[in-house]
Amino acid sequence: MSRVHQQGGQPSQRMLRVGELVRHAMSELLTRSTINDPVLDGQVVTVPDVRMSPDLKLATVYVMPLGGKNVSDVLAALDRHKKVLRGEIARRVNLKFAPDVRFKPDPSFEYGAKIDALLDSPAVKRDLDKESDHVE
């Protein structure tokens, strides 16, 4: 049985460590303009998270362009250069096998926007005002 199942679905320390190494390598690749693509030229792309599969053969790289614009174009550009990126990651991160990479938009930005919208809603503001009246 793999460690993931033993820990109730939580990633193992090794998965977390390798994911962080891949995240650093990917961030460096995007910062240094290793890829020649018109969509990625001059585009700042952050890599907030990388999640590894239990066997370390698949890396899901979560990315977000600055400002959250052109997400689908950036994902398509990264997919076009997947082989080059995989090779560069393998060279920078010393693993037995080069993990296959897939790119997904980072969901935390969308989640943050939903939370902001909730906090700005009239019902929540009204409840917060009531609560502050009771605290005084």
Buried (B, 14 or more C-beta within 10 A) or exposed (E): EEEBEEEEEEBBEEBBEBBBBBBBBBBBBBEEEEBEBEBBEEBEBBBBBBBBBBEBEEBBBBBBBEEEEBBEBBBEBBEBBBEEBBEBBBEBBEBEEBBEBEBBBBEEBEEEEEEEEEEEEEEEEEEEEEEEEEEE
